Amino acid sequence: MKPKEFDKTRDFDGDADVLKVLGHPVRLKIVAGLCAKECNVKHIWECLGLPQATVSQHLALLKNKGIIEGRRDGVEVHYSVVHPLAKKIISILL
């Protein structure tokens, strides 16, 4: 079945939110890294060479938008990508 050229009934709000969040280069790097391997915040900021506070702010936004989830392991939280569109975007970019 051929898609309609313009589908006024299709709701792209959720997709647009994901694209907006991934529109920042640091968040794209974080999501790309987390698509490859589940990591804790310390590993992420060490790999990216960014301050811990900066990485934590980006992680909080990604988590609030449902793109990543954190899994507690003792005192550490390990993050992974859970949003299918985010995973698809990263696979296309890489």
ZALONU-940268 format. One record per residue: x, y, z of N, C-alpha, C, O in turn; residue in three letters; residue number from 1. Coordinates in Angstrom, 2 decimals, padded with zeros to 5 digits, m for minus. Atoms other than C-alpha are relative to their C-alpha. Example, Ala and Ser with C-alpha at 12.3 -4.5 7.8 and 13.67 -1.06 7.14 Angstrom:
       nX       nY       nZ      caX      caY      caZ       cX       cY       cZ       oX       oY       oZ  code  pos
   000.89  m001.19   000.00   012.30  m004.50   007.80   000.90   001.20   000.00   001.94   001.18   000.66   ALA    1
  m000.82  m001.19  m000.06   013.67  m001.06   007.14  m000.77   001.09   000.73  m000.26   002.20   000.90   SER    2
//
This chain:
       nX       nY       nZ      caX      caY      caZ       cX       cY       cZ       oX       oY       oZ  code  pos
   000.83  m001.17   000.00   000.00   000.00   000.00   000.89   001.24   000.00   001.80   001.36   000.82   MET    1
  m000.77  m001.23   000.14   001.40   003.38  m001.04  m000.46   001.01   001.06  m001.66   001.25   001.21   LYS    2
   000.40  m001.00  m001.00   001.50   006.00   001.76  m000.55   001.24  m000.67  m000.17   001.60  m001.79   PRO    3
   000.54  m001.26   000.49  m000.49   009.16   001.29   001.11   001.04  m000.01   002.01   001.02   000.83   LYS    4
  m001.00  m001.06   000.05   001.54   012.17   000.26  m000.07   000.86   001.25   000.95   001.19   001.84   GLU    5
   000.22  m000.81  m001.19   000.05   014.20   003.09  m001.14  m000.63   000.79  m002.26  m000.74   000.30   PHE    6
   000.99   000.63  m000.85  m001.78   012.52   005.94  m000.30   000.93   001.16   000.45   000.98   002.14   ASP    7
   000.31  m000.98  m001.05  m003.49   015.16   008.03  m000.48  m000.66   001.29  m000.60   000.02   002.31   LYS    8
   000.44   000.68  m001.21  m004.67   012.52   010.51   001.17  m000.55   000.81   000.99  m000.91   001.98   THR    9
  m001.17   000.54  m000.69  m001.15   011.35   011.42   000.51   001.00   001.01   000.69   002.18   000.70   ARG   10
  m000.51  m000.85  m001.07   000.11   012.72   014.71   001.51  m000.20   000.13   001.97  m001.29   000.49   ASP   11
  m001.46   000.07  m000.06   003.84   013.48   014.61   000.56   000.69   001.25   001.78   000.88   001.34   PHE   12
  m000.47  m000.74  m001.17   004.02   015.27   017.98   001.07  m000.77   000.78   002.10  m000.19   001.14   ASP   13
  m000.98   000.81  m000.74   005.85   012.41   019.75   001.31  m000.14  m000.76   002.38  m000.03  m000.17   GLY   14
  m001.19   000.11   000.83   008.26   011.94   016.86   000.77   001.32  m000.01   002.00   001.33   000.06   ASP   15
  m000.64  m001.32   000.00   008.94   015.69   016.77   000.72   000.24   001.33   001.81   000.82   001.34   ALA   16
  m000.65  m000.15  m001.30   009.72   015.64   020.51   001.32  m000.75   000.05   002.33  m000.22   000.54   ASP   17
  m001.23   000.80   000.02   012.28   012.87   020.04   001.05   000.69  m000.86   002.22   000.78  m000.48   VAL   18
  m000.94  m000.69   000.89   013.87   014.71   017.12   000.56   001.27   000.64   001.75   001.57   000.49   LEU   19
  m000.46  m001.22  m000.68   014.05   017.95   019.16   001.06  m000.34   001.05   002.11   000.30   001.13   LYS   20
  m000.93   000.38  m001.06   015.76   016.21   022.07   001.32  m000.49  m000.61   002.39  m000.18  m000.09   VAL   21
  m001.21   000.52   000.64   018.21   014.44   019.75   000.70   001.04  m000.87   001.75   000.77  m001.46   LEU   22
  m000.58  m001.06   000.81   018.91   017.73   017.98   001.23   000.65   000.61   001.83   001.53  m000.01   GLY   23
  m001.20  m000.55  m000.65   021.73   018.51   020.42   001.14  m000.99  m000.17   000.96  m002.18   000.09   HIS   24
  m001.09   000.93   000.29   025.15   017.04   019.51   000.44  m000.85   001.20   000.78  m002.02   001.04   PRO   25
  m000.41   000.77  m001.18   025.99   016.00   023.08  m001.01  m001.11   000.28  m000.63  m002.24   000.59   VAL   26
   001.02   001.04  m000.24   022.68   014.17   023.49   000.07  m001.09  m001.07  m000.15  m002.26  m000.78   ARG   27
  m000.17   001.02   001.05   023.23   012.45   020.14   001.16  m000.91   000.33   001.07  m002.13   000.15   LEU   28
  m001.16   000.81  m000.38   026.66   011.29   021.33  m000.35  m000.94   001.14   000.04  m002.11   001.14   LYS   29
   000.40   000.83  m001.14   025.18   010.03   024.59  m000.88  m001.15  m000.46  m000.64  m002.30  m000.09   ILE   30
   000.92   001.04   000.45   022.38   008.14   022.88   000.72  m001.01  m000.90   000.48  m002.21  m000.80   VAL   31
  m000.76   000.92   000.85   024.74   006.69   020.26   000.85  m000.94   000.85   000.91  m002.14   000.60   ALA   32
  m000.81   000.84  m000.89   027.07   005.47   023.01  m000.85  m001.00   000.76  m000.45  m002.16   000.92   GLY   33
   000.86   000.89  m000.77   024.20   004.02   025.02  m000.68  m001.05  m000.88  m001.08  m002.10  m000.39   LEU   34
   000.52   001.03   000.91   022.87   002.21   021.93   001.02  m001.14  m000.12   000.65  m002.30  m000.30   CYS   35
  m001.06   001.01   000.11   026.22   000.42   021.81   000.21  m000.74   001.31   000.49  m001.94   001.30   ALA   36
  m000.31   000.61  m001.29   026.61  m000.21   025.55  m000.71   000.73   001.13  m000.71   001.96   001.17   LYS   37
   000.58  m000.57  m001.21   024.72   000.34   028.78   001.14   000.55   000.87   002.15  m000.13   001.06   GLU   38
  m001.08  m000.64  m000.75   026.78   002.76   030.93  m000.53   000.77   001.19  m001.71   001.11   001.26   CYS   39
   000.35  m000.90  m001.09   026.80   004.70   034.16   000.47   001.41  m000.35   001.22   001.61  m001.31   ASN   40
  m000.28  m001.40   000.31   027.11   008.49   034.27   001.50   000.28   000.02   001.99   001.05  m000.80   VAL   41
  m001.44  m000.24  m000.09   030.77   008.41   035.30   000.71  m000.45  m001.28   001.57   000.27  m001.79   LYS   42
  m000.60   000.50   001.24   031.72   006.31   032.27  m000.31   000.95  m001.16   000.56   001.22  m001.99   HIS   43
   000.40  m000.90   001.08   029.78   008.66   029.98   000.81   001.29   000.04   001.36   001.71  m000.98   ILE   44
  m000.72  m001.27  m000.02   031.39   011.87   031.22   001.49  m000.17  m000.19   002.15   000.71  m000.73   TRP   45
  m001.42   000.25   000.25   034.85   010.32   031.21   000.25  m000.19  m001.49   001.23   000.33  m002.03   GLU   46
  m000.17   000.25   001.44   034.41   009.12   027.61  m000.16   001.28  m000.83   000.56   001.49  m001.80   CYS   47
   000.27  m001.21   000.77   033.03   012.45   026.40   000.86   001.19   000.43   000.91   002.20  m000.27   LEU   48
  m000.82  m001.10  m000.48   035.37   014.62   028.46  m000.80   001.23   000.40  m000.36   002.36   000.22   GLY   49
   000.89  m001.09  m000.41   032.49   016.69   029.81  m000.18  m000.02   001.51   000.01  m001.06   002.15   LEU   50
   000.27  m000.02  m001.43   031.67   017.83   033.34  m001.17  m000.92   000.36  m002.12  m001.08  m000.41   PRO   51
   001.03   000.92  m000.46   029.55   015.40   035.34  m001.36   000.69   000.03  m002.37   000.08  m000.32   GLN   52
   001.27  m000.73  m000.09   026.87   018.08   035.88  m000.65   000.16  m001.38  m001.86   000.04  m001.51   ALA   53
   000.51  m000.15   001.37   026.52   018.65   032.13  m000.61  m001.30  m000.49  m001.72  m001.31  m001.02   THR   54
   000.50   001.31   000.44   026.13   014.94   031.39  m001.27  m000.35   000.77  m002.22  m000.87   000.18   VAL   55
   001.19   000.31  m000.80   023.64   014.56   034.25  m001.22   000.78  m000.48  m002.33   000.24  m000.48   SER   56
   001.11  m000.80   000.52   021.50   017.39   032.85  m000.54  m000.60  m001.29  m001.75  m000.70  m001.48   GLN   57
   000.42   000.61   001.26   021.43   015.77   029.41  m000.70  m001.34   000.26  m001.72  m001.64  m000.36   HIS   58
   000.62   001.28  m000.33   020.65   012.36   030.91  m001.40   000.20   000.58  m002.32  m000.55   000.25   LEU   59
   001.31  m000.28  m000.59   017.77   013.85   032.93  m001.03   000.34  m001.07  m002.16  m000.13  m001.02   ALA   60
   000.91  m000.36   001.08   016.22   015.35   029.80  m000.35  m001.22  m000.84  m001.51  m001.45  m001.17   LEU   61
   000.24   001.21   000.78   016.65   012.13   027.83  m000.91  m000.97   000.75  m001.76  m001.62   000.14   LEU   62
   000.82   000.89  m000.81   015.09   010.17   030.68  m001.44   000.53   000.10  m002.39  m000.24  m000.03   LYS   63
   001.33  m000.60  m000.09   012.17   012.61   031.09  m000.80  m000.15  m001.28  m002.03  m000.23  m001.24   ASN   64
   000.68   000.16   001.29   011.37   012.27   027.38  m000.20  m001.46  m000.37  m000.74  m001.76  m001.44   LYS   65
   000.22   001.42   000.25   011.38   008.46   027.62   000.95  m000.62  m001.01   000.66  m001.69  m001.55   GLY   66
  m000.96   000.51   000.98   014.41   007.99   025.38   000.95  m001.00   000.65   001.35  m001.99   000.02   ILE   67
  m000.87   000.92  m000.73   016.58   006.32   028.02  m000.68  m000.39   001.32  m001.62   000.25   001.77   ILE   68
   000.42   000.42  m001.33   015.98   004.44   031.25   001.23  m000.31   000.82   002.28  m000.68   000.29   GLU   69
  m001.08   000.33  m000.91   018.15   003.96   034.28  m000.35  m001.25   000.80  m001.48  m001.43   001.24   GLY   70
   000.15   001.22  m000.79   018.66   000.63   036.04   000.99   000.08   001.14   002.20   000.16   000.93   ARG   71
  m000.86  m000.13  m001.18   019.97   000.82   039.59   000.74  m001.31   000.25   000.16  m002.40   000.23   ARG   72
  m000.85   001.14  m000.34   022.88  m001.48   040.42   000.85   000.43   001.19   001.93   001.00   001.03   ASP   73
  m000.66  m000.49  m001.20   023.89  m000.82   044.01  m000.12   001.50   000.06  m001.22   002.05   000.04   GLY   74
   000.01  m001.47  m000.05   024.91   002.84   044.20   000.03   000.62  m001.40  m000.18   001.83  m001.53   VAL   75
  m000.09  m000.52   001.37   025.27   003.19   040.41  m001.32  m000.18  m000.74  m002.11  m001.07  m000.44   GLU   76
   001.14   000.12   000.91   022.61   003.77   037.77   000.59  m000.22  m001.39   001.41   000.58  m001.86   VAL   77
  m000.45   000.31   001.36   023.23   002.18   034.36  m001.11   000.39  m000.96  m002.26  m000.03  m000.81   HIS   78
   000.97  m000.52   000.96   021.51   003.88   031.45   000.04  m000.79  m001.30   001.09  m001.28  m001.73   TYR   79
   000.11   000.65   001.31   020.25   002.33   028.22  m001.11   000.70  m000.79  m002.00   001.33  m000.22   SER   80
   001.00  m000.61   000.89   018.22   003.51   025.22  m001.19  m000.95  m000.11  m001.03  m002.14  m000.37   VAL   81
   001.21   000.82   000.05   014.62   002.29   025.26  m000.98   000.45  m001.08  m001.90  m000.29  m001.42   VAL   82
   000.96  m000.51   000.99   012.86   004.45   022.67   000.35  m000.54  m001.39   001.46  m000.33  m001.87   HIS   83
  m000.28   000.60   001.32   012.55   002.62   019.32   000.40   001.01  m001.08   001.29   000.72  m001.89   PRO   84
  m000.35  m000.99   001.02   012.67   005.79   017.21   001.43   000.50   000.20   002.17   000.69  m000.76   LEU   85
  m001.37  m000.45  m000.28   015.86   006.96   018.94   001.00  m001.05  m000.47   002.02  m000.71  m001.07   ALA   86
  m000.88   001.08   000.46   017.46   003.56   018.27   000.10  m000.02  m001.51   001.18  m000.20  m002.07   LYS   87
   000.03   000.02   001.47   016.39   003.72   014.63   000.80   001.17  m000.57   001.55   001.01  m001.53   LYS   88
  m000.73  m001.18   000.47   017.76   007.25   014.18   001.51  m000.23   000.12   002.26   000.08  m000.81   ILE   89
  m001.44   000.25  m000.19   021.15   006.25   015.62   000.49  m001.04  m001.01   001.57  m000.88  m001.58   ILE   90
  m000.44   001.03   000.97   021.31   003.14   013.42   000.12   000.59  m001.41   000.99   000.18  m002.17   SER   91
  m000.07  m000.66   001.32   020.63   005.32   010.35   001.24   000.89  m000.08   001.94   000.91  m001.09   ILE   92
  m001.16  m000.91  m000.01   023.30   007.86   011.36   001.33  m000.75  m000.04   002.31  m000.28  m000.63   LEU   93
  m001.26   000.76  m000.05   025.92   005.19   012.02   000.10  m000.94  m001.18   001.09  m001.66  m001.30   LEU   94
//
